Amino acid sequence: MKFTIFTLLVFAFVCLYTSKAGLVGVCPPPGEFGICLQECTSHFQCSGGQLCCYNGCGRTCTPPDAIYKR
């Protein structure tokens, strides 16, 4: 039951983000060494079409690897 609720919440978040931004993208794979900085916790905290991505140590606003218009 908890897994189903969690899955629905994640799905709702993704739908809200993509419909709000009009863009869809994916985080690049984390590098070998990352900046140990917790700059963001969600995509909404990033501007300019960037995504909140894990970089190997922390989470930073990063340009997506692939962008396409929704």
CHARMM-style PDB file with segment names, atoms N, HN, CA, C and O in Angstrom:
ATOM      1  N   MET     1       0.827  -1.200   0.000  1.00  0.00      PROA
ATOM      2  CA  MET     1       0.000   0.000   0.000  1.00  0.00      PROA
ATOM      3  C   MET     1       0.868   1.260   0.000  1.00  0.00      PROA
ATOM      4  O   MET     1       0.616   2.189  -0.767  1.00  0.00      PROA
ATOM      5  N   LYS     2       1.905   1.291   0.872  1.00  0.00      PROA
ATOM      6  HN  LYS     2       2.110   0.537   1.495  1.00  0.00      PROA
ATOM      7  CA  LYS     2       2.775   2.471   0.930  1.00  0.00      PROA
ATOM      8  C   LYS     2       3.516   2.668  -0.388  1.00  0.00      PROA
ATOM      9  O   LYS     2       3.707   3.797  -0.840  1.00  0.00      PROA
ATOM     10  N   PHE     3       3.936   1.548  -1.006  1.00  0.00      PROA
ATOM     11  HN  PHE     3       3.781   0.631  -0.638  1.00  0.00      PROA
ATOM     12  CA  PHE     3       4.640   1.650  -2.277  1.00  0.00      PROA
ATOM     13  C   PHE     3       3.739   2.265  -3.343  1.00  0.00      PROA
ATOM     14  O   PHE     3       4.196   3.088  -4.136  1.00  0.00      PROA
ATOM     15  N   THR     4       2.490   1.884  -3.371  1.00  0.00      PROA
ATOM     16  HN  THR     4       2.119   1.215  -2.727  1.00  0.00      PROA
ATOM     17  CA  THR     4       1.548   2.417  -4.348  1.00  0.00      PROA
ATOM     18  C   THR     4       1.341   3.913  -4.148  1.00  0.00      PROA
ATOM     19  O   THR     4       1.313   4.666  -5.121  1.00  0.00      PROA
ATOM     20  N   ILE     5       1.200   4.345  -2.929  1.00  0.00      PROA
ATOM     21  HN  ILE     5       1.224   3.733  -2.138  1.00  0.00      PROA
ATOM     22  CA  ILE     5       1.031   5.773  -2.641  1.00  0.00      PROA
ATOM     23  C   ILE     5       2.287   6.533  -3.047  1.00  0.00      PROA
ATOM     24  O   ILE     5       2.202   7.599  -3.658  1.00  0.00      PROA
ATOM     25  N   PHE     6       3.454   5.986  -2.707  1.00  0.00      PROA
ATOM     26  HN  PHE     6       3.522   5.121  -2.211  1.00  0.00      PROA
ATOM     27  CA  PHE     6       4.717   6.632  -3.080  1.00  0.00      PROA
ATOM     28  C   PHE     6       4.839   6.730  -4.595  1.00  0.00      PROA
ATOM     29  O   PHE     6       5.223   7.776  -5.118  1.00  0.00      PROA
ATOM     30  N   THR     7       4.519   5.658  -5.299  1.00  0.00      PROA
ATOM     31  HN  THR     7       4.207   4.808  -4.873  1.00  0.00      PROA
ATOM     32  CA  THR     7       4.587   5.649  -6.756  1.00  0.00      PROA
ATOM     33  C   THR     7       3.663   6.703  -7.360  1.00  0.00      PROA
ATOM     34  O   THR     7       4.045   7.403  -8.297  1.00  0.00      PROA
ATOM     35  N   LEU     8       2.459   6.814  -6.828  1.00  0.00      PROA
ATOM     36  HN  LEU     8       2.149   6.245  -6.066  1.00  0.00      PROA
ATOM     37  CA  LEU     8       1.512   7.819  -7.323  1.00  0.00      PROA
ATOM     38  C   LEU     8       2.014   9.238  -7.064  1.00  0.00      PROA
ATOM     39  O   LEU     8       1.857  10.116  -7.912  1.00  0.00      PROA
ATOM     40  N   LEU     9       2.615   9.465  -5.897  1.00  0.00      PROA
ATOM     41  HN  LEU     9       2.743   8.752  -5.208  1.00  0.00      PROA
ATOM     42  CA  LEU     9       3.158  10.788  -5.596  1.00  0.00      PROA
ATOM     43  C   LEU     9       4.304  11.149  -6.537  1.00  0.00      PROA
ATOM     44  O   LEU     9       4.382  12.280  -7.018  1.00  0.00      PROA
ATOM     45  N   VAL    10       5.180  10.204  -6.797  1.00  0.00      PROA
ATOM     46  HN  VAL    10       5.117   9.285  -6.406  1.00  0.00      PROA
ATOM     47  CA  VAL    10       6.290  10.461  -7.727  1.00  0.00      PROA
ATOM     48  C   VAL    10       5.747  10.756  -9.119  1.00  0.00      PROA
ATOM     49  O   VAL    10       6.203  11.687  -9.782  1.00  0.00      PROA
ATOM     50  N   PHE    11       4.774   9.966  -9.561  1.00  0.00      PROA
ATOM     51  HN  PHE    11       4.403   9.210  -9.022  1.00  0.00      PROA
ATOM     52  CA  PHE    11       4.176  10.186 -10.872  1.00  0.00      PROA
ATOM     53  C   PHE    11       3.543  11.574 -10.964  1.00  0.00      PROA
ATOM     54  O   PHE    11       3.705  12.270 -11.966  1.00  0.00      PROA
ATOM     55  N   ALA    12       2.819  11.972  -9.912  1.00  0.00      PROA
ATOM     56  HN  ALA    12       2.687  11.406  -9.099  1.00  0.00      PROA
ATOM     57  CA  ALA    12       2.172  13.288  -9.891  1.00  0.00      PROA
ATOM     58  C   ALA    12       3.216  14.402  -9.951  1.00  0.00      PROA
ATOM     59  O   ALA    12       3.034  15.393 -10.659  1.00  0.00      PROA
ATOM     60  N   PHE    13       4.298  14.238  -9.212  1.00  0.00      PROA
ATOM     61  HN  PHE    13       4.446  13.433  -8.637  1.00  0.00      PROA
ATOM     62  CA  PHE    13       5.365  15.244  -9.218  1.00  0.00      PROA
ATOM     63  C   PHE    13       5.963  15.391 -10.614  1.00  0.00      PROA
ATOM     64  O   PHE    13       6.149  16.506 -11.101  1.00  0.00      PROA
ATOM     65  N   VAL    14       6.260  14.267 -11.250  1.00  0.00      PROA
ATOM     66  HN  VAL    14       6.109  13.362 -10.853  1.00  0.00      PROA
ATOM     67  CA  VAL    14       6.843  14.306 -12.596  1.00  0.00      PROA
ATOM     68  C   VAL    14       5.880  14.961 -13.576  1.00  0.00      PROA
ATOM     69  O   VAL    14       6.295  15.770 -14.406  1.00  0.00      PROA
ATOM     70  N   CYS    15       4.612  14.623 -13.489  1.00  0.00      PROA
ATOM     71  HN  CYS    15       4.274  13.966 -12.815  1.00  0.00      PROA
ATOM     72  CA  CYS    15       3.618  15.231 -14.383  1.00  0.00      PROA
ATOM     73  C   CYS    15       3.502  16.734 -14.156  1.00  0.00      PROA
ATOM     74  O   CYS    15       3.428  17.503 -15.114  1.00  0.00      PROA
ATOM     75  N   LEU    16       3.486  17.147 -12.914  1.00  0.00      PROA
ATOM     76  HN  LEU    16       3.546  16.522 -12.136  1.00  0.00      PROA
ATOM     77  CA  LEU    16       3.403  18.581 -12.618  1.00  0.00      PROA
ATOM     78  C   LEU    16       4.626  19.310 -13.120  1.00  0.00      PROA
ATOM     79  O   LEU    16       4.510  20.397 -13.687  1.00  0.00      PROA
ATOM     80  N   TYR    17       5.791  18.735 -12.925  1.00  0.00      PROA
ATOM     81  HN  TYR    17       5.885  17.852 -12.465  1.00  0.00      PROA
ATOM     82  CA  TYR    17       7.024  19.389 -13.364  1.00  0.00      PROA
ATOM     83  C   TYR    17       7.050  19.520 -14.877  1.00  0.00      PROA
ATOM     84  O   TYR    17       7.305  20.603 -15.402  1.00  0.00      PROA
ATOM     85  N   THR    18       6.789  18.430 -15.580  1.00  0.00      PROA
ATOM     86  HN  THR    18       6.581  17.549 -15.154  1.00  0.00      PROA
ATOM     87  CA  THR    18       6.890  18.489 -17.030  1.00  0.00      PROA
ATOM     88  C   THR    18       5.818  19.375 -17.644  1.00  0.00      PROA
ATOM     89  O   THR    18       6.076  20.035 -18.650  1.00  0.00      PROA
ATOM     90  N   SER    19       4.627  19.408 -17.069  1.00  0.00      PROA
ATOM     91  HN  SER    19       4.417  18.872 -16.252  1.00  0.00      PROA
ATOM     92  CA  SER    19       3.590  20.259 -17.635  1.00  0.00      PROA
ATOM     93  C   SER    19       3.862  21.725 -17.320  1.00  0.00      PROA
ATOM     94  O   SER    19       3.541  22.600 -18.124  1.00  0.00      PROA
ATOM     95  N   LYS    20       4.450  22.002 -16.158  1.00  0.00      PROA
ATOM     96  HN  LYS    20       4.711  21.292 -15.504  1.00  0.00      PROA
ATOM     97  CA  LYS    20       4.764  23.382 -15.789  1.00  0.00      PROA
ATOM     98  C   LYS    20       5.892  23.920 -16.652  1.00  0.00      PROA
ATOM     99  O   LYS    20       5.807  25.035 -17.166  1.00  0.00      PROA
ATOM    100  N   ALA    21       6.944  23.137 -16.812  1.00  0.00      PROA
ATOM    101  HN  ALA    21       7.014  22.231 -16.395  1.00  0.00      PROA
ATOM    102  CA  ALA    21       8.115  23.601 -17.540  1.00  0.00      PROA
ATOM    103  C   ALA    21       7.946  23.473 -19.047  1.00  0.00      PROA
ATOM    104  O   ALA    21       8.525  24.259 -19.797  1.00  0.00      PROA
ATOM    105  N   GLY    22       7.164  22.497 -19.506  1.00  0.00      PROA
ATOM    106  HN  GLY    22       6.694  21.858 -18.896  1.00  0.00      PROA
ATOM    107  CA  GLY    22       7.023  22.271 -20.926  1.00  0.00      PROA
ATOM    108  C   GLY    22       8.215  21.577 -21.539  1.00  0.00      PROA
ATOM    109  O   GLY    22       8.247  21.353 -22.749  1.00  0.00      PROA
ATOM    110  N   LEU    23       9.188  21.234 -20.731  1.00  0.00      PROA
ATOM    111  HN  LEU    23       9.162  21.416 -19.748  1.00  0.00      PROA
ATOM    112  CA  LEU    23      10.393  20.558 -21.204  1.00  0.00      PROA
ATOM    113  C   LEU    23      10.570  19.275 -20.418  1.00  0.00      PROA
ATOM    114  O   LEU    23      10.160  19.173 -19.261  1.00  0.00      PROA
ATOM    115  N   VAL    24      11.182  18.306 -21.055  1.00  0.00      PROA
ATOM    116  HN  VAL    24      11.516  18.388 -21.994  1.00  0.00      PROA
ATOM    117  CA  VAL    24      11.486  17.060 -20.386  1.00  0.00      PROA
ATOM    118  C   VAL    24      12.967  16.794 -20.600  1.00  0.00      PROA
ATOM    119  O   VAL    24      13.486  17.011 -21.694  1.00  0.00      PROA
ATOM    120  N   GLY    25      13.635  16.336 -19.586  1.00  0.00      PROA
ATOM    121  HN  GLY    25      13.214  16.159 -18.697  1.00  0.00      PROA
ATOM    122  CA  GLY    25      15.047  16.016 -19.709  1.00  0.00      PROA
ATOM    123  C   GLY    25      15.449  14.994 -18.678  1.00  0.00      PROA
ATOM    124  O   GLY    25      14.665  14.639 -17.798  1.00  0.00      PROA
ATOM    125  N   VAL    26      16.670  14.522 -18.790  1.00  0.00      PROA
ATOM    126  HN  VAL    26      17.307  14.810 -19.505  1.00  0.00      PROA
ATOM    127  CA  VAL    26      17.193  13.560 -17.829  1.00  0.00      PROA
ATOM    128  C   VAL    26      18.507  14.073 -17.261  1.00  0.00      PROA
ATOM    129  O   VAL    26      19.257  14.788 -17.925  1.00  0.00      PROA
ATOM    130  N   CYS    27      18.762  13.694 -16.031  1.00  0.00      PROA
ATOM    131  HN  CYS    27      18.153  13.113 -15.492  1.00  0.00      PROA
ATOM    132  CA  CYS    27      20.024  14.074 -15.398  1.00  0.00      PROA
ATOM    133  C   CYS    27      21.173  13.319 -16.054  1.00  0.00      PROA
ATOM    134  O   CYS    27      21.029  12.149 -16.410  1.00  0.00      PROA
ATOM    135  N   PRO    28      22.310  13.984 -16.215  1.00  0.00      PROA
ATOM    136  CA  PRO    28      23.477  13.274 -16.734  1.00  0.00      PROA
ATOM    137  C   PRO    28      23.968  12.273 -15.688  1.00  0.00      PROA
ATOM    138  O   PRO    28      23.692  12.445 -14.500  1.00  0.00      PROA
ATOM    139  N   PRO    29      24.689  11.233 -16.106  1.00  0.00      PROA
ATOM    140  CA  PRO    29      25.218  10.298 -15.121  1.00  0.00      PROA
ATOM    141  C   PRO    29      26.217  11.007 -14.210  1.00  0.00      PROA
ATOM    142  O   PRO    29      26.947  11.887 -14.666  1.00  0.00      PROA
ATOM    143  N   PRO    30      26.260  10.638 -12.932  1.00  0.00      PROA
ATOM    144  CA  PRO    30      27.204  11.290 -12.030  1.00  0.00      PROA
ATOM    145  C   PRO    30      28.632  11.010 -12.443  1.00  0.00      PROA
ATOM    146  O   PRO    30      28.952   9.932 -12.945  1.00  0.00      PROA
ATOM    147  N   GLY    31      29.484  11.993 -12.226  1.00  0.00      PROA
ATOM    148  HN  GLY    31      29.224  12.868 -11.818  1.00  0.00      PROA
ATOM    149  CA  GLY    31      30.891  11.837 -12.560  1.00  0.00      PROA
ATOM    150  C   GLY    31      31.627  11.036 -11.504  1.00  0.00      PROA
ATOM    151  O   GLY    31      31.045  10.599 -10.511  1.00  0.00      PROA
ATOM    152  N   GLU    32      32.909  10.853 -11.737  1.00  0.00      PROA
ATOM    153  HN  GLU    32      33.382  11.207 -12.543  1.00  0.00      PROA
ATOM    154  CA  GLU    32      33.728  10.103 -10.777  1.00  0.00      PROA
ATOM    155  C   GLU    32      33.852  10.856  -9.462  1.00  0.00      PROA
ATOM    156  O   GLU    32      33.812  10.258  -8.387  1.00  0.00      PROA
ATOM    157  N   PHE    33      34.002  12.170  -9.557  1.00  0.00      PROA
ATOM    158  HN  PHE    33      34.034  12.656 -10.431  1.00  0.00      PROA
ATOM    159  CA  PHE    33      34.086  13.017  -8.369  1.00  0.00      PROA
ATOM    160  C   PHE    33      33.042  14.110  -8.494  1.00  0.00      PROA
ATOM    161  O   PHE    33      32.919  14.731  -9.550  1.00  0.00      PROA
ATOM    162  N   GLY    34      32.291  14.354  -7.435  1.00  0.00      PROA
ATOM    163  HN  GLY    34      32.391  13.850  -6.577  1.00  0.00      PROA
ATOM    164  CA  GLY    34      31.266  15.383  -7.473  1.00  0.00      PROA
ATOM    165  C   GLY    34      31.487  16.406  -6.378  1.00  0.00      PROA
ATOM    166  O   GLY    34      32.227  16.166  -5.424  1.00  0.00      PROA
ATOM    167  N   ILE    35      30.843  17.542  -6.524  1.00  0.00      PROA
ATOM    168  HN  ILE    35      30.241  17.737  -7.299  1.00  0.00      PROA
ATOM    169  CA  ILE    35      30.893  18.584  -5.509  1.00  0.00      PROA
ATOM    170  C   ILE    35      29.971  18.157  -4.371  1.00  0.00      PROA
ATOM    171  O   ILE    35      28.792  17.885  -4.596  1.00  0.00      PROA
ATOM    172  N   CYS    36      30.492  18.098  -3.172  1.00  0.00      PROA
ATOM    173  HN  CYS    36      31.450  18.319  -2.989  1.00  0.00      PROA
ATOM    174  CA  CYS    36      29.698  17.664  -2.012  1.00  0.00      PROA
ATOM    175  C   CYS    36      28.886  18.836  -1.477  1.00  0.00      PROA
ATOM    176  O   CYS    36      29.094  19.302  -0.356  1.00  0.00      PROA
ATOM    177  N   LEU    37      27.963  19.296  -2.301  1.00  0.00      PROA
ATOM    178  HN  LEU    37      27.794  18.918  -3.211  1.00  0.00      PROA
ATOM    179  CA  LEU    37      27.127  20.441  -1.977  1.00  0.00      PROA
ATOM    180  C   LEU    37      25.678  20.049  -2.200  1.00  0.00      PROA
ATOM    181  O   LEU    37      25.338  19.468  -3.230  1.00  0.00      PROA
ATOM    182  N   GLN    38      24.835  20.362  -1.247  1.00  0.00      PROA
ATOM    183  HN  GLN    38      25.111  20.833  -0.410  1.00  0.00      PROA
ATOM    184  CA  GLN    38      23.402  20.089  -1.373  1.00  0.00      PROA
ATOM    185  C   GLN    38      22.734  21.385  -1.822  1.00  0.00      PROA
ATOM    186  O   GLN    38      22.123  22.086  -1.016  1.00  0.00      PROA
ATOM    187  N   GLU    39      22.853  21.700  -3.112  1.00  0.00      PROA
ATOM    188  HN  GLU    39      23.349  21.131  -3.767  1.00  0.00      PROA
ATOM    189  CA  GLU    39      22.338  22.943  -3.676  1.00  0.00      PROA
ATOM    190  C   GLU    39      20.817  22.911  -3.846  1.00  0.00      PROA
ATOM    191  O   GLU    39      20.175  23.961  -3.805  1.00  0.00      PROA
ATOM    192  N   CYS    40      20.231  21.722  -4.036  1.00  0.00      PROA
ATOM    193  HN  CYS    40      20.753  20.870  -4.070  1.00  0.00      PROA
ATOM    194  CA  CYS    40      18.805  21.609  -4.296  1.00  0.00      PROA
ATOM    195  C   CYS    40      18.293  20.257  -3.809  1.00  0.00      PROA
ATOM    196  O   CYS    40      19.058  19.328  -3.552  1.00  0.00      PROA
ATOM    197  N   THR    41      16.970  20.186  -3.693  1.00  0.00      PROA
ATOM    198  HN  THR    41      16.348  20.940  -3.901  1.00  0.00      PROA
ATOM    199  CA  THR    41      16.332  18.917  -3.343  1.00  0.00      PROA
ATOM    200  C   THR    41      15.252  18.537  -4.352  1.00  0.00      PROA
ATOM    201  O   THR    41      14.767  17.405  -4.340  1.00  0.00      PROA
ATOM    202  N   SER    42      14.870  19.468  -5.225  1.00  0.00      PROA
ATOM    203  HN  SER    42      15.264  20.387  -5.235  1.00  0.00      PROA
ATOM    204  CA  SER    42      13.886  19.168  -6.266  1.00  0.00      PROA
ATOM    205  C   SER    42      14.155  20.043  -7.485  1.00  0.00      PROA
ATOM    206  O   SER    42      14.847  21.057  -7.398  1.00  0.00      PROA
ATOM    207  N   HSD    43      13.597  19.635  -8.618  1.00  0.00      PROA
ATOM    208  HN  HSD    43      13.035  18.811  -8.689  1.00  0.00      PROA
ATOM    209  CA  HSD    43      13.796  20.377  -9.867  1.00  0.00      PROA
ATOM    210  C   HSD    43      13.221  21.792  -9.790  1.00  0.00      PROA
ATOM    211  O   HSD    43      13.701  22.694 -10.477  1.00  0.00      PROA
ATOM    212  N   PHE    44      12.196  21.991  -8.957  1.00  0.00      PROA
ATOM    213  HN  PHE    44      11.805  21.258  -8.399  1.00  0.00      PROA
ATOM    214  CA  PHE    44      11.567  23.307  -8.842  1.00  0.00      PROA
ATOM    215  C   PHE    44      12.529  24.365  -8.300  1.00  0.00      PROA
ATOM    216  O   PHE    44      12.322  25.559  -8.518  1.00  0.00      PROA
ATOM    217  N   GLN    45      13.562  23.943  -7.608  1.00  0.00      PROA
ATOM    218  HN  GLN    45      13.730  22.973  -7.432  1.00  0.00      PROA
ATOM    219  CA  GLN    45      14.527  24.889  -7.033  1.00  0.00      PROA
ATOM    220  C   GLN    45      15.571  25.331  -8.054  1.00  0.00      PROA
ATOM    221  O   GLN    45      16.369  26.221  -7.761  1.00  0.00      PROA
ATOM    222  N   CYS    46      15.584  24.743  -9.222  1.00  0.00      PROA
ATOM    223  HN  CYS    46      14.935  24.020  -9.459  1.00  0.00      PROA
ATOM    224  CA  CYS    46      16.561  25.076 -10.260  1.00  0.00      PROA
ATOM    225  C   CYS    46      15.896  25.949 -11.322  1.00  0.00      PROA
ATOM    226  O   CYS    46      14.713  25.788 -11.620  1.00  0.00      PROA
ATOM    227  N   SER    47      16.655  26.854 -11.876  1.00  0.00      PROA
ATOM    228  HN  SER    47      17.616  26.985 -11.634  1.00  0.00      PROA
ATOM    229  CA  SER    47      16.108  27.757 -12.893  1.00  0.00      PROA
ATOM    230  C   SER    47      16.762  27.493 -14.244  1.00  0.00      PROA
ATOM    231  O   SER    47      17.731  26.741 -14.348  1.00  0.00      PROA
ATOM    232  N   GLY    48      16.224  28.114 -15.253  1.00  0.00      PROA
ATOM    233  HN  GLY    48      15.436  28.725 -15.169  1.00  0.00      PROA
ATOM    234  CA  GLY    48      16.817  28.034 -16.584  1.00  0.00      PROA
ATOM    235  C   GLY    48      16.768  26.652 -17.209  1.00  0.00      PROA
ATOM    236  O   GLY    48      17.641  26.310 -18.006  1.00  0.00      PROA
ATOM    237  N   GLY    49      15.764  25.846 -16.867  1.00  0.00      PROA
ATOM    238  HN  GLY    49      15.054  26.124 -16.219  1.00  0.00      PROA
ATOM    239  CA  GLY    49      15.640  24.523 -17.462  1.00  0.00      PROA
ATOM    240  C   GLY    49      16.568  23.479 -16.872  1.00  0.00      PROA
ATOM    241  O   GLY    49      16.651  22.358 -17.374  1.00  0.00      PROA
ATOM    242  N   GLN    50      17.279  23.852 -15.788  1.00  0.00      PROA
ATOM    243  HN  GLN    50      17.212  24.762 -15.381  1.00  0.00      PROA
ATOM    244  CA  GLN    50      18.176  22.888 -15.162  1.00  0.00      PROA
ATOM    245  C   GLN    50      17.406  21.937 -14.259  1.00  0.00      PROA
ATOM    246  O   GLN    50      16.296  22.237 -13.821  1.00  0.00      PROA
ATOM    247  N   LEU    51      18.013  20.785 -13.988  1.00  0.00      PROA
ATOM    248  HN  LEU    51      18.915  20.542 -14.344  1.00  0.00      PROA
ATOM    249  CA  LEU    51      17.425  19.775 -13.129  1.00  0.00      PROA
ATOM    250  C   LEU    51      18.272  19.601 -11.876  1.00  0.00      PROA
ATOM    251  O   LEU    51      19.479  19.846 -11.895  1.00  0.00      PROA
ATOM    252  N   CYS    52      17.645  19.183 -10.804  1.00  0.00      PROA
ATOM    253  HN  CYS    52      16.665  18.984 -10.789  1.00  0.00      PROA
ATOM    254  CA  CYS    52      18.353  18.892  -9.564  1.00  0.00      PROA
ATOM    255  C   CYS    52      18.875  17.462  -9.669  1.00  0.00      PROA
ATOM    256  O   CYS    52      18.094  16.513  -9.605  1.00  0.00      PROA
ATOM    257  N   CYS    53      20.178  17.301  -9.830  1.00  0.00      PROA
ATOM    258  HN  CYS    53      20.813  18.072  -9.882  1.00  0.00      PROA
ATOM    259  CA  CYS    53      20.762  15.991 -10.129  1.00  0.00      PROA
ATOM    260  C   CYS    53      21.847  15.614  -9.121  1.00  0.00      PROA
ATOM    261  O   CYS    53      22.562  16.469  -8.600  1.00  0.00      PROA
ATOM    262  N   TYR    54      21.947  14.315  -8.864  1.00  0.00      PROA
ATOM    263  HN  TYR    54      21.365  13.620  -9.287  1.00  0.00      PROA
ATOM    264  CA  TYR    54      23.020  13.779  -8.033  1.00  0.00      PROA
ATOM    265  C   TYR    54      24.306  13.818  -8.855  1.00  0.00      PROA
ATOM    266  O   TYR    54      24.326  13.366 -10.000  1.00  0.00      PROA
ATOM    267  N   ASN    55      25.378  14.357  -8.276  1.00  0.00      PROA
ATOM    268  HN  ASN    55      25.362  14.724  -7.346  1.00  0.00      PROA
ATOM    269  CA  ASN    55      26.622  14.526  -9.029  1.00  0.00      PROA
ATOM    270  C   ASN    55      27.748  13.604  -8.574  1.00  0.00      PROA
ATOM    271  O   ASN    55      28.891  13.771  -8.999  1.00  0.00      PROA
ATOM    272  N   GLY    56      27.444  12.649  -7.732  1.00  0.00      PROA
ATOM    273  HN  GLY    56      26.516  12.513  -7.387  1.00  0.00      PROA
ATOM    274  CA  GLY    56      28.471  11.745  -7.238  1.00  0.00      PROA
ATOM    275  C   GLY    56      28.734  11.935  -5.760  1.00  0.00      PROA
ATOM    276  O   GLY    56      29.304  11.058  -5.111  1.00  0.00      PROA
ATOM    277  N   CYS    57      28.324  13.072  -5.220  1.00  0.00      PROA
ATOM    278  HN  CYS    57      27.860  13.785  -5.747  1.00  0.00      PROA
ATOM    279  CA  CYS    57      28.479  13.351  -3.789  1.00  0.00      PROA
ATOM    280  C   CYS    57      27.287  14.133  -3.240  1.00  0.00      PROA
ATOM    281  O   CYS    57      26.748  13.785  -2.189  1.00  0.00      PROA
ATOM    282  N   GLY    58      26.878  15.176  -3.937  1.00  0.00      PROA
ATOM    283  HN  GLY    58      27.315  15.459  -4.791  1.00  0.00      PROA
ATOM    284  CA  GLY    58      25.758  16.014  -3.511  1.00  0.00      PROA
ATOM    285  C   GLY    58      24.755  16.168  -4.644  1.00  0.00      PROA
ATOM    286  O   GLY    58      24.798  15.429  -5.627  1.00  0.00      PROA
ATOM    287  N   ARG    59      23.862  17.123  -4.501  1.00  0.00      PROA
ATOM    288  HN  ARG    59      23.827  17.723  -3.702  1.00  0.00      PROA
ATOM    289  CA  ARG    59      22.867  17.412  -5.542  1.00  0.00      PROA
ATOM    290  C   ARG    59      23.014  18.873  -5.961  1.00  0.00      PROA
ATOM    291  O   ARG    59      22.997  19.773  -5.121  1.00  0.00      PROA
ATOM    292  N   THR    60      23.158  19.099  -7.264  1.00  0.00      PROA
ATOM    293  HN  THR    60      23.172  18.368  -7.946  1.00  0.00      PROA
ATOM    294  CA  THR    60      23.318  20.451  -7.789  1.00  0.00      PROA
ATOM    295  C   THR    60      22.403  20.648  -8.994  1.00  0.00      PROA
ATOM    296  O   THR    60      21.969  19.682  -9.621  1.00  0.00      PROA
ATOM    297  N   CYS    61      22.114  21.916  -9.311  1.00  0.00      PROA
ATOM    298  HN  CYS    61      22.466  22.701  -8.802  1.00  0.00      PROA
ATOM    299  CA  CYS    61      21.342  22.249 -10.506  1.00  0.00      PROA
ATOM    300  C   CYS    61      22.244  22.055 -11.718  1.00  0.00      PROA
ATOM    301  O   CYS    61      23.317  22.652 -11.812  1.00  0.00      PROA
ATOM    302  N   THR    62      21.796  21.212 -12.642  1.00  0.00      PROA
ATOM    303  HN  THR    62      20.925  20.727 -12.565  1.00  0.00      PROA
ATOM    304  CA  THR    62      22.633  20.789 -13.765  1.00  0.00      PROA
ATOM    305  C   THR    62      21.820  20.840 -15.046  1.00  0.00      PROA
ATOM    306  O   THR    62      20.638  20.494 -15.034  1.00  0.00      PROA
ATOM    307  N   PRO    63      22.427  21.266 -16.158  1.00  0.00      PROA
ATOM    308  CA  PRO    63      21.701  21.193 -17.431  1.00  0.00      PROA
ATOM    309  C   PRO    63      21.408  19.730 -17.768  1.00  0.00      PROA
ATOM    310  O   PRO    63      22.275  18.875 -17.585  1.00  0.00      PROA
ATOM    311  N   PRO    64      20.213  19.429 -18.254  1.00  0.00      PROA
ATOM    312  CA  PRO    64      19.871  18.044 -18.581  1.00  0.00      PROA
ATOM    313  C   PRO    64      20.666  17.517 -19.750  1.00  0.00      PROA
ATOM    314  O   PRO    64      21.134  18.280 -20.595  1.00  0.00      PROA
ATOM    315  N   ASP    65      20.817  16.203 -19.795  1.00  0.00      PROA
ATOM    316  HN  ASP    65      20.437  15.583 -19.109  1.00  0.00      PROA
ATOM    317  CA  ASP    65      21.510  15.540 -20.909  1.00  0.00      PROA
ATOM    318  C   ASP    65      20.688  15.590 -22.183  1.00  0.00      PROA
ATOM    319  O   ASP    65      21.222  15.870 -23.257  1.00  0.00      PROA
ATOM    320  N   ALA    66      19.399  15.324 -22.076  1.00  0.00      PROA
ATOM    321  HN  ALA    66      18.965  15.097 -21.204  1.00  0.00      PROA
ATOM    322  CA  ALA    66      18.537  15.297 -23.264  1.00  0.00      PROA
ATOM    323  C   ALA    66      17.320  16.167 -22.974  1.00  0.00      PROA
ATOM    324  O   ALA    66      16.664  16.011 -21.943  1.00  0.00      PROA
ATOM    325  N   ILE    67      17.028  17.073 -23.883  1.00  0.00      PROA
ATOM    326  HN  ILE    67      17.561  17.199 -24.720  1.00  0.00      PROA
ATOM    327  CA  ILE    67      15.862  17.943 -23.729  1.00  0.00      PROA
ATOM    328  C   ILE    67      15.011  17.785 -24.977  1.00  0.00      PROA
ATOM    329  O   ILE    67      15.525  17.770 -26.095  1.00  0.00      PROA
ATOM    330  N   TYR    68      13.727  17.671 -24.779  1.00  0.00      PROA
ATOM    331  HN  TYR    68      13.310  17.684 -23.870  1.00  0.00      PROA
ATOM    332  CA  TYR    68      12.815  17.726 -25.909  1.00  0.00      PROA
ATOM    333  C   TYR    68      11.557  18.444 -25.480  1.00  0.00      PROA
ATOM    334  O   TYR    68      11.148  18.370 -24.321  1.00  0.00      PROA
ATOM    335  N   LYS    69      10.955  19.131 -26.410  1.00  0.00      PROA
ATOM    336  HN  LYS    69      11.288  19.191 -27.352  1.00  0.00      PROA
ATOM    337  CA  LYS    69       9.747  19.912 -26.132  1.00  0.00      PROA
ATOM    338  C   LYS    69       8.575  18.978 -25.989  1.00  0.00      PROA
ATOM    339  O   LYS    69       8.399  18.053 -26.783  1.00  0.00      PROA
ATOM    340  N   ARG    70       7.778  19.220 -24.981  1.00  0.00      PROA
ATOM    341  HN  ARG    70       7.921  19.970 -24.336  1.00  0.00      PROA
ATOM    342  CA  ARG    70       6.609  18.401 -24.726  1.00  0.00      PROA
ATOM    343  C   ARG    70       5.458  18.845 -25.578  1.00  0.00      PROA
ATOM    344  OT1 ARG    70       4.374  18.267 -25.501  1.00  0.00      PROA
TER     345      ARG     70
END
